[in-house]
């Protein structure tokens, strides 16, 4: 029913490849690795890291790290945003209605639980640890959709309802993560007035390339204006508007990797959602799905580069932040998802999908504890480069241990695999 298997398999292989290459490089020759990642491509440029001199003069430097994390990763978050948008807004969307309430409430537990464990342990370890690590409270809230799905499929089998439950939880988790990034982790001093530029770009693109042609086609069965815009202009208005929108996010201080999200809402889309990464979407001809298909190969390369640019930490960099992130993910995630899932299913009488047991919630929580991609991203923005950031990244990388925990939990709880 879903094309998710091939989708995440291809993304995951390249991401793992980039991460393994980075780990090996950083531990063999850390100086050359960091020199490569922070290589200044263009100095005194209009995009890049902002540097403010003592006399007040400001300039930007476009480094390889900025290009990957702040520019190219916007494509990855745009695809994630597209799936969230369809799941929430379209008819039969996966995150709409009563059927989505239990996974949505479980998602709340899957975020509150890790935060509580992370901050609670930070307090217990003393003020020095608290002061050094407090800002990274959001790192263990992440769930890596791709790797969680792969492991969930191994534990439950492709046809188990818990796999779909896991997908809904993971996409809702990512949606909440995007909000957290925008609100709590600005890339610089906030200047909200610049968001007007992003909103104007998105609004103008929607009006001129989407709403106006449809308005002119009222009563015309063949929709000549909409067809002309789609065939002749294609994605170009949205690309131009997206660049302006991204620039507005950079200048506003909100993390620019989120800069394409407003533009996603303006692109012509299908009327009905067929599910997260549904196979049926490959046969849709709306522009939003066509753009997603076109971005597939570039985003695979982007995720390889992301792994290469962010996973390069030395094994000796483990510290308190490592254990806080791991505890938040491996303890807080399963407990939070289980408690809130049971509360939703039994306390609120919302129930679980047919064929899914209460104990499966705990196993889903263990699978969702794989943070990796988004956890790495949040660690990179939560901490300044240095030992604490590296330690937090190591915790995100070591969250792969949740795969072993999930397999054990599946065996202990006697999960019955369902192939189809």
C-alpha positions in Angstrom: 0.0 0.0 0.0 2.8 2.4 0.7 6.0 3.4 -1.1 7.6 4.1 2.2 9.9 1.1 2.2 11.8 2.2 -0.9 11.6 5.9 0.1 13.2 5.5 3.5 15.6 2.8 2.4 17.2 4.9 -0.2 17.3 8.0 2.0 18.7 6.0 4.9 21.5 4.3 3.0 22.9 7.6 1.8 22.5 9.2 5.2 24.2 6.3 7.0 27.0 6.4 4.4 27.6 10.1 5.0 27.5 9.6 8.8 29.9 6.7 8.8 32.3 8.6 6.5 32.2 11.6 8.8 32.8 9.5 11.9 35.8 7.7 10.4 37.3 11.0 9.0 36.8 12.9 12.3 38.5 10.2 14.3 41.4 9.7 11.9 42.1 13.3 11.0 39.9 15.7 13.0 41.7 18.9 11.9 41.2 18.2 8.2 37.6 17.1 8.8 36.6 20.4 10.6 38.6 22.4 8.0 36.5 20.8 5.3 33.1 21.2 7.0 33.7 24.9 7.9 35.4 25.7 4.6 34.5 29.3 3.6 33.0 29.2 0.1 32.3 33.0 -0.2 33.1 35.8 2.3 31.2 39.0 2.5 28.1 37.4 0.9 24.4 38.0 1.3 23.8 34.6 2.8 25.8 32.7 5.4 26.9 32.9 9.0 26.5 36.4 10.4 29.6 38.0 11.9 29.4 41.3 13.8 32.7 43.1 14.4 33.4 45.1 17.5 32.8 48.4 15.7 29.3 47.1 14.6 30.1 46.2 11.0 28.3 43.0 10.0 29.0 40.6 7.2 28.1 37.1 6.2 30.3 34.1 5.3 28.9 31.2 3.3 30.6 28.1 4.6 30.1 24.5 3.4 28.4 23.8 6.7 25.9 26.7 6.3 25.2 25.7 2.7 24.3 22.2 3.8 22.5 22.8 7.1 20.8 26.1 6.4 20.2 26.1 2.6 20.1 22.6 1.3 18.3 21.1 4.3 15.4 23.4 3.5 14.5 21.0 0.7 14.4 18.1 3.2 12.1 20.1 5.6 10.0 21.1 2.7 9.2 17.5 1.9 8.5 16.8 5.6 6.3 19.9 5.6 4.4 18.7 2.5 3.5 15.4 4.2 2.4 17.2 7.4 0.4 19.7 5.4 -1.5 17.0 3.4 -2.0 14.9 6.5 -3.6 17.8 8.4 -5.4 19.8 5.7 -6.7 17.4 3.0 -9.7 15.2 3.0 -8.9 11.8 4.5 -5.7 13.3 5.9 -3.9 10.9 8.2 -3.7 13.4 11.1 -7.4 14.4 10.8 -10.3 13.2 12.8 -10.8 10.7 15.6 -8.5 8.1 14.0 -5.5 10.3 14.5 -6.2 11.4 18.1 -4.5 8.5 19.9 -1.2 8.8 18.0 -1.3 12.6 18.3 -1.8 12.4 22.1 0.9 9.7 22.2 3.2 12.2 20.4 2.7 14.7 23.2 4.0 12.0 25.6 6.8 11.3 23.3 8.0 14.9 23.6 7.2 15.7 27.2 8.7 12.4 28.4 12.2 13.0 26.9 12.2 16.7 28.0 11.3 15.7 31.6 14.0 13.0 31.8 16.6 15.3 30.1 16.0 18.2 32.4 15.5 16.1 35.5 18.8 14.4 35.1 20.5 17.7 34.3 19.3 19.1 37.6 20.4 15.9 39.4 23.9 16.2 37.9 24.4 19.7 39.4 24.4 23.3 38.4 27.5 23.1 36.2 25.9 20.4 34.0 22.6 22.2 34.0 24.1 25.5 32.8 26.1 23.7 30.1 23.3 21.5 28.7 20.0 23.2 29.5 19.6 24.7 26.0 19.6 21.2 24.4 16.3 20.1 26.0 14.7 19.6 22.6 17.4 17.3 21.2 15.8 14.1 22.5 12.3 15.0 21.4 13.1 14.1 17.8 12.0 10.9 16.0 13.8 9.9 12.8 11.0 8.9 10.4 13.2 6.9 8.1 15.1 4.8 10.6 12.2 4.4 12.9 10.1 3.0 10.0 12.8 0.6 9.0 13.2 -0.7 12.5 9.4 -0.8 13.1 9.0 -2.8 9.9 11.6 -5.3 11.2 9.9 -5.6 14.6 6.2 -5.6 13.6 6.3 -6.6 10.0 5.1 -4.5 7.1 1.4 -5.2 7.6 1.1 -4.6 11.3 -1.2 -1.6 12.3 1.5 -0.5 14.8 3.7 0.5 11.8 1.1 2.9 10.5 0.6 4.2 14.1 4.4 4.8 14.3 4.4 6.7 11.0 1.6 9.0 12.2 3.4 9.6 15.4 6.7 10.3 13.7 5.2 12.8 11.2 3.4 14.6 14.1 6.6 14.6 16.1 8.4 16.2 13.1 5.7 18.8 12.8 6.1 19.7 16.5 9.8 19.7 16.0 9.5 22.3 13.2 7.5 24.5 15.6 10.1 24.1 18.3 13.0 25.0 15.9 11.2 28.1 14.8 10.2 29.4 18.3 13.0 28.3 20.6 16.1 28.1 18.3 16.4 31.3 16.3 19.6 31.5 14.2 20.3 35.1 15.3 18.7 38.1 16.8 15.0 38.0 16.0 13.8 40.6 13.5 10.2 39.6 12.8 9.6 42.4 10.4 11.6 40.3 7.8 8.9 37.7 8.0 6.7 40.2 6.1 8.9 39.6 3.1 8.4 35.8 3.4 4.7 36.2 3.8 4.5 38.7 0.9 6.5 36.3 -1.4 4.3 33.3 -0.5 1.1 35.4 -0.8 2.1 36.9 -4.2 3.1 33.5 -5.6 -0.2 32.0 -4.5 -2.3 34.8 -5.9 -0.5 35.1 -9.3 0.4 31.4 -10.0 -2.4 29.6 -8.2 -5.5 31.5 -7.3 -5.7 33.9 -10.3 -5.6 31.3 -13.0 -8.2 29.2 -11.3 -10.4 32.3 -10.8 -10.1 33.1 -14.6 -11.0 29.5 -15.4 -14.4 29.6 -13.6 -17.0 28.0 -15.8 -14.4 26.7 -18.3 -14.2 22.9 -18.2 -10.8 22.7 -19.8 -9.2 25.2 -17.4 -7.0 26.9 -20.1 -5.3 29.4 -17.8 -4.4 27.0 -15.1 -3.1 24.5 -17.7 -1.0 27.2 -19.3 0.5 28.2 -16.0 1.3 24.6 -15.1 2.8 23.7 -18.4 4.7 26.9 -19.3 5.7 28.2 -15.9 5.8 24.9 -14.0 7.6 25.2 -10.7 9.5 28.4 -11.5 7.2 30.9 -9.7 7.4 28.8 -6.6 11.2 28.5 -6.9 11.6 32.2 -7.2 9.1 32.9 -4.4 10.8 30.2 -2.3 14.2 31.9 -2.6 12.7 35.2 -1.4 10.8 33.4 1.4 14.0 31.6 2.5 15.9 34.9 2.5 13.2 36.5 4.7 13.6 33.7 7.2 17.4 34.1 7.3 17.1 37.9 7.9 14.3 37.4 10.5 16.5 35.2 12.7 14.3 32.2 12.4 16.3 29.2 11.2 16.4 29.4 7.4 16.2 25.7 7.0 12.5 26.2 7.6 12.3 29.0 5.0 10.4 27.0 2.3 7.6 25.9 4.6 5.3 28.8 3.8 5.8 28.2 0.1 4.6 24.6 0.4 1.1 25.9 1.3 0.8 27.9 -1.9 1.5 25.1 -4.4 -1.5 23.5 -6.2 -2.2 20.2 -4.6 -4.5 17.2 -4.8 -7.9 17.3 -3.1 -7.5 14.1 -1.2 -4.7 12.7 0.9 -3.9 9.0 0.3 -1.7 8.6 3.4 1.9 9.4 4.4 4.2 8.6 1.4 1.3 6.7 -0.2 1.9 4.7 -3.4 -1.1 6.4 -5.0 0.7 9.7 -4.9 3.1 8.6 -7.6 0.2 8.7 -10.0 -1.0 12.2 -9.1 -0.3 15.0 -11.5 -0.8 18.0 -9.1 2.2 20.3 -9.0 2.9 19.7 -5.3 3.4 15.9 -5.8 5.4 16.5 -9.0 7.8 18.8 -7.2 8.2 16.2 -4.4 9.0 13.6 -7.0 11.5 15.9 -8.6 13.2 16.6 -5.3 13.7 12.9 -4.4 17.1 12.5 -5.9 18.5 15.9 -4.8 17.3 15.3 -1.2 19.0 11.9 -1.1 22.3 13.7 -1.9 21.5 16.5 0.6 21.0 13.9 3.4 24.3 12.3 2.5 26.0 15.7 2.8 24.1 16.3 6.0 25.4 13.1 7.6 28.9 14.0 6.4 28.8 17.6 7.8 27.2 16.8 11.1 28.1 13.3 12.3 31.8 13.9 12.5 32.5 13.7 16.2 35.4 12.0 18.0 34.6 9.0 20.1 36.4 10.7 23.0 33.8 13.5 23.0 31.2 11.7 25.0 30.1 13.6 28.1 27.1 14.5 30.2 25.2 15.8 27.2 25.6 12.3 25.6 23.9 10.6 28.5 21.2 13.2 28.9 20.2 12.9 25.2 20.3 9.1 25.4 18.3 8.9 28.6 15.8 11.3 27.1 15.4 9.2 24.1 15.7 5.6 25.5 13.8 6.2 28.7 11.6 9.3 28.2 10.3 8.4 24.7 9.0 4.9 25.5 7.5 5.9 28.9 5.9 9.1 27.5 4.4 7.4 24.5 3.2 4.5 26.5 1.6 6.5 29.3 -0.1 9.1 27.0 -1.1 6.4 24.5 -2.8 4.3 27.2 -4.5 7.5 28.5 -5.8 8.3 25.1 -6.9 4.7 24.2 -8.4 3.8 27.6 -8.9 7.0 29.6 -10.4 9.0 26.7 -11.8 5.8 25.1 -10.3 6.7 21.7 -9.0 3.1 21.3 -6.2 1.7 19.2 -6.1 0.5 15.6 -7.6 -2.9 15.2 -5.0 -5.6 15.7 -2.8 -3.4 17.9 -2.4 -4.2 21.6 -1.7 -1.8 24.5 1.7 -3.4 25.1 2.6 -2.5 21.5 2.6 1.1 22.5 5.7 0.5 24.6 7.4 -1.2 21.6 6.4 1.7 19.4 7.9 4.1 22.0 11.2 2.1 21.8 11.3 2.3 18.0 10.5 6.1 18.1 13.5 6.6 20.4 15.8 6.6 17.3 16.5 10.4 17.0 19.4 10.6 14.6 18.7 13.0 11.7 16.5 15.6 13.4 18.3 15.1 16.8 21.6 15.8 15.1 20.1 18.9 13.5 18.7 20.3 16.7 22.0 19.6 18.5 23.8 21.6 15.9 21.6 24.6 16.5 21.1 24.2 20.2 24.8 24.4 21.1 27.7 26.4 19.9 30.5 24.3 18.2 32.6 22.6 20.9 32.7 19.7 23.4 29.0 20.0 24.5 27.7 20.1 21.0 29.9 17.1 20.1 28.7 15.2 23.2 25.0 15.9 22.3 25.6 14.7 18.7 27.2 11.5 20.0 24.0 10.9 22.0 22.0 11.4 18.8 24.2 8.9 17.0 24.1 6.4 19.8 20.3 6.5 19.8 20.6 3.8 17.1 20.8 1.6 20.2 17.1 2.0 20.4 16.9 -0.5 17.5 18.3 -3.3 19.7 16.1 -2.2 22.5 13.1 -2.4 20.1 13.9 -5.9 18.9 14.3 -7.1 22.5 11.0 -5.4 23.5 9.3 -7.0 20.6 10.5 -10.5 21.6 9.6 -10.0 25.3 6.1 -8.7 24.5 5.6 -11.4 21.9 4.8 -9.2 19.0 3.2 -11.1 16.2 4.7 -10.0 12.9 2.2 -9.3 10.1 3.8 -9.3 6.6 0.8 -7.9 4.8 
